[in-house]
């Protein structure tokens, strides 16, 4: 059974609670998975985050999850996404220092919106996965103009009935993003991929070998 490490990594606003699922000794990549909005119950234990970790771990990668500042046992306070970008950078730095491997980034919802801002310009990150990438959430409008300069392979997976990522709105974001890119809509699924998590996993499993040498 693969080792699971629970620990704290140093973040810019204090310690960040983290869990690492260790990978194979000959792993070619390490992976980071970021969780949804902490003010609405999002943590590293979220089901979508867990299932994304499982499929990436299935390739033999060590996979890091952590709680954003103010979530779970992580120190600090929620910072409307700005400080959380710095949290992602700290997690990427930890992964690089620990494994010295190229990194695959995956984020769900707020974790995608926040994490992609840190992952796109980071040369250590070689591929990006956005799950339930939010476009319209109450009074919050998420902007993704930076994706037009992001030339890394990008996979967007959302439910066809995602209430926070309407299909036509995500299609607009996707159209403006630089190549290479792919979008997958899981038919009938909502934001949390209820009863369709296996289809979300399958989309990652099928896409990754086509964009990175595994």
WOFEN-V496401 format. One record per residue. N is the residue number from 0. D_CENTER is the distance of its C-alpha to the mean C-alpha in whole Angstrom. Layout:
N;D_CENTER / N;D_CENTER
This chain:
0;24 / 1;21 / 2;21 / 3;19 / 4;19 / 5;19 / 6;20 / 7;19 / 8;18 / 9;19 / 10;18 / 11;19 / 12;20 / 13;21 / 14;20 / 15;16 / 16;16 / 17;14 / 18;14 / 19;15 / 20;15 / 21;18 / 22;18 / 23;21 / 24;23 / 25;23 / 26;19 / 27;19 / 28;15 / 29;13 / 30;9 / 31;7 / 32;4 / 33;4 / 34;7 / 35;9 / 36;12 / 37;14 / 38;17 / 39;17 / 40;17 / 41;13 / 42;12 / 43;11 / 44;13 / 45;12 / 46;13 / 47;10 / 48;8 / 49;11 / 50;12 / 51;8 / 52;9 / 53;13 / 54;13 / 55;11 / 56;14 / 57;16 / 58;16 / 59;18 / 60;15 / 61;14 / 62;11 / 63;10 / 64;9 / 65;11 / 66;12 / 67;12 / 68;16 / 69;18 / 70;16 / 71;18 / 72;20 / 73;18 / 74;21 / 75;21 / 76;21 / 77;18 / 78;18 / 79;17 / 80;14 / 81;16 / 82;16 / 83;13 / 84;12 / 85;14 / 86;13 / 87;10 / 88;13 / 89;14 / 90;12 / 91;12 / 92;15 / 93;16 / 94;14 / 95;16 / 96;19 / 97;19 / 98;19 / 99;19 / 100;17 / 101;15 / 102;11 / 103;9 / 104;5 / 105;3 / 106;2 / 107;5 / 108;8 / 109;9 / 110;6 / 111;5 / 112;9 / 113;9 / 114;6 / 115;8 / 116;11 / 117;11 / 118;9 / 119;12 / 120;15 / 121;14 / 122;16 / 123;15 / 124;12 / 125;13 / 126;11 / 127;8 / 128;6 / 129;6 / 130;7 / 131;10 / 132;10 / 133;12 / 134;15 / 135;18 / 136;18 / 137;22 / 138;23 / 139;19 / 140;19 / 141;16 / 142;17 / 143;15 / 144;18 / 145;16 / 146;15 / 147;19 / 148;19 / 149;15 / 150;17 / 151;14 / 152;14 / 153;11 / 154;11 / 155;10 / 156;11 / 157;13 / 158;16 / 159;19 / 160;20 / 161;17 / 162;19 / 163;16 / 164;16 / 165;19 / 166;19 / 167;22 / 168;20 / 169;16 / 170;19 / 171;20 / 172;17 / 173;17 / 174;20 / 175;20 / 176;17 / 177;18 / 178;19 / 179;18 / 180;16 / 181;16 / 182;15 / 183;16 / 184;17 / 185;17 / 186;21 / 187;22 / 188;19 / 189;18 / 190;14 / 191;14 / 192;15 / 193;18 / 194;20 / 195;18 / 196;15 / 197;17 / 198;17 / 199;13 / 200;13 / 201;16 / 202;14 / 203;12 / 204;15 / 205;17 / 206;15 / 207;14 / 208;18 / 209;19 / 210;17 / 211;17 / 212;20 / 213;19
